[in-house]
């Protein structure tokens, strides 16, 4: 009889945690529906899903970085998956290319693709109306590691440089690149 009570109690706890904003919301426009990079070729070493409640909590505890605080407040969710490649790295790269194409078929816009000596990095944006609602970054070093990051929320173009530095994405040494300034007269 105790086991019959424990299962519904555990289910209720899991549902309440998911509903209170501790995990990234699947219903968000910026949620990227992503497959695995392949059980036979990878070992997922980290899965992180952070929702709005934890992001706001983190933002409240950043005192010395107003840009990071603003970014955390603008996000509704962050999902990170880190894989160790322990099989065929070429198949992992092929799956990552397929993920990028599937996201594009689902309305995501590719804004960056870097390929160099087996390494690759994709950046895609989900735009709804005129607002960027999601960013997904897919990175593979071509040998030992692959990383997938999905940000959900209202992302401003001026935050891209900070996001890329925070995610430690080195686009061929271009970490310090900032978006071009808006032309005069476009304010408003």
HUFEN-V883025 format. One record per backbone hydrogen bond with DSSP energy under -0.5 kcal/mol. NH is the residue of the N-H (numbers start at 1). CO is the residue of the C=O. E is the energy in kcal/mol with one decimal. If there is no record, write none. Layout:
# HUFEN-V883025
nh = <NH/NH>
co = <CO/CO>
e = <E/E>
This chain:
# HUFEN-V883025
nh = <5/6/7/8/9/10/11/12/13/14/15/16/17/18/19/20/21/22/28/31/33/34/41/42/43/45/45/46/48/50/51/52/53/54/55/56/57/58/59/60/61/61/62/63/69/70/71/72/73/74/75/75/76/77/78/79/80/81/82/83/84/85/85/86/86/87/89/92/93/94/95/96/97/98/99/100/101/102/103/104/105/106/107/108/109/110/111/112/114/116/119/120/121/122/123/124/125/126/127/127/128/130/131/132/133/133/134/135/136/137/138/139/140/141/146/147/148/149/150/151/152/153/154/155/155/156/159/160/163/164/165/166/167/168/169/170/171/172/174/177/186>
co = <1/2/3/4/5/6/7/8/9/10/11/12/13/14/15/16/18/17/25/28/31/32/38/38/84/43/82/82/80/78/22/76/21/21/51/52/53/54/55/56/57/58/59/61/65/66/67/68/69/70/71/72/152/152/50/150/48/148/46/146/43/83/144/41/84/41/87/88/89/90/91/92/93/94/95/96/97/98/99/100/101/102/104/103/125/108/123/123/121/119/116/140/114/138/112/136/109/134/107/125/131/128/128/155/126/131/126/151/124/149/122/147/120/145/83/139/81/137/79/135/77/133/74/132/153/154/156/157/159/160/161/162/163/165/164/168/169/170/171/174/183>
e = <-1.2/-2.3/-1.8/-0.8/-1.8/-2.6/-2.5/-2.4/-2.0/-2.5/-2.5/-2.2/-2.4/-2.3/-2.0/-1.2/-0.8/-1.3/-1.1/-1.8/-0.6/-1.1/-0.5/-1.6/-2.4/-0.6/-2.3/-1.6/-2.8/-3.1/-1.8/-0.7/-1.5/-0.9/-2.0/-2.6/-2.1/-2.5/-2.4/-2.1/-0.5/-1.2/-1.3/-0.7/-2.3/-2.4/-2.3/-2.6/-2.1/-1.5/-0.9/-0.6/-3.7/-1.7/-2.3/-2.4/-2.7/-2.6/-2.4/-3.2/-2.8/-0.5/-2.3/-1.8/-0.7/-1.4/-0.8/-1.5/-2.4/-2.2/-2.5/-2.2/-2.3/-2.2/-2.6/-2.2/-2.2/-2.6/-2.5/-2.2/-2.2/-1.1/-1.6/-2.5/-3.6/-0.5/-2.9/-1.5/-2.5/-2.3/-2.4/-2.4/-2.1/-2.9/-2.3/-2.7/-2.8/-2.4/-0.5/-0.6/-2.8/-0.5/-2.1/-0.5/-3.2/-0.6/-1.2/-2.2/-2.6/-2.8/-2.3/-2.9/-2.7/-2.5/-2.1/-3.1/-2.6/-2.6/-2.7/-3.4/-2.9/-2.6/-2.2/-2.2/-0.9/-0.5/-2.3/-1.6/-2.5/-2.9/-2.2/-2.7/-2.3/-1.2/-2.6/-0.7/-0.8/-1.8/-0.8/-1.4/-1.6>
